Amino acid sequence: MAVDPQLLEILACPKCKEDVKLTADGKGLKCIKCHRVYPIKDDIPIMLIEEATIEPERATKD
């Protein structure tokens, strides 16, 4: 089961407060501004800054 689309609409990056999008592999949520990727574990987004990694812009899913 994937992350609920309604949940994705309301989630925001805790660092810069911008929207997040599902990564291409579906294993994380990536901020559109600061490019932090928050992991998804057991279908639950882990929206903690210290758990995030930073990736280049091209890794997002459109």
Secondary structure, DSSP 4 states (H G I P E B T S, - for coil): ----HHHHHH-B-TTT--BEEEBTTSSEEEETTT-EEEEEETTEE---GGG-EE--GGGB--
